[in-house]
Amino acid sequence: MTYKAAVITVSDKGSRGERVDEAGPAVAELLTNAGFDVTYRAIVPDERADIGRELIKCADELDIPLVVTTGGTGFSPRDITPESTLAVVERRAAGIPEAMRYESLKITNRAMLSRCEAGIRGGTLIVNLPGSTKAARENLAAVVDALAHGLQMLREPQRDHG
């Protein structure tokens, strides 16, 4: 089954048109190549209300099964994507960022500085990725094959096993 996906880039400069978004298109391409249908893209500033509004819009209004963010996951005081994500999800999916960090640590010890989160809001899985194009690709590549199975469990009617 093909699932719809959204890619949200979190970047102050990108949202003001001062920087070309490279990570968002790279993430969208990787998702498309993995069989997802990227139907929504947005760039928002590093503001909790803007990030939360986009996540809620994708989950509640657009009913997109997979929402991937890129950016805002580091140590800078403006990096609040993980907190914004945790504020809108109902359940964490901690294994996803754990797997991303595990694989990324094989490449760089800076992976331990990633604060990416993942969680579920209704029937939507939200996954944070780093803002660096290279890191976003590497992190998503580490988990993308398992995401469709997670979405299948999340979105398809439960079978009665009794």
Beta strands, then each sheet from edge to edge (+ up, - down):
strand 1: 4-10
strand 2: 37-44
strand 3: 66-70
strand 4: 91-92
strand 5: 118-121
strand 6: 124-129
sheet 1: 2+ 1+ 3+ 6+ 5- 4+
end
